[in-house]
Amino acid sequence: MIRAPLQLAVLIFLAFISSSFAYGPLGHEIVGAIADRKLAGTPTAEKIKTLLDGIPLERASLIADDIKSWDKNGPDDRRGIHFPAHPEIEQQLHDFWKANPPSPEASDSTPSHHWMHYTDVPVLDAEKYGDGKTGRGNWDVVHTIPYCIGVLRGEIAEDNPRKITKTIAVILLAHCVG
């Protein structure tokens, strides 16, 4: 009989601390800064610098979360975040946001930029990602990462329905991986 209260206590503990496992802004920035340093002086760093118009990965890793501020009033709301020093990137972000609008349901047939940040797979069941349906979606991080890589490799055209250009792909990868 002691197992049920113990299991309940473990579940409550996990629910309470689950947000501590998320990277948060500082975690994204740290991983982006490490990537900046590891890539420094390489041809890849130059390509990234060109694609991001000089924005370091340390900063780019936060942009996917930053544009969530557009969800309430849209990307044209002047009170939301903007990138005036990088108008081409801002336009690409607008196009991406409009092609992947906020959606309350991960199973929705319309992609939502929210679902691209994570996946929700039960941790207490001995279930692999591919074995089930709960928490999986066509637009989750598991699908977003290879999609972005495909765009960067030229296997997926930049003029795709999701509006993930090479620049947006780097921004999403900096966030999802970092």
C-alpha angles and dihedrals in degrees: 000000000000091000096072095054090044092051090048091050091050091049092050091047092050092047091050096050100033092102090056089067092060115095097231122194095300092051092051091048093049093051090045091050091050090051090049090053096043092050096042113130095012129117088244090058090053092051091049092047090053094046092048095042090238097313106141119232087244088068097031090060089070099048096086089058093040093061090057083081086074093062096089102044105009132252094290093064104113091213092063125084117288138179105218093165089057108042095163091053091046090053091050089049090051090051092047092049092049092049091048104036123180113281129181094215125065089201091059113124090227112080116242124200089222094067091052092072100066150347128237112220121164110254099194096058119074090240129135123219093252095047099070148029104227111109095000124115140169089248102045126119092267089064097033096060097056090041090056091046088051090054092049092049091049092244090117118043117244088230092068128142091257091054091229104157123182089267093051090045091057091047092050093045092048087054101039097043094034 
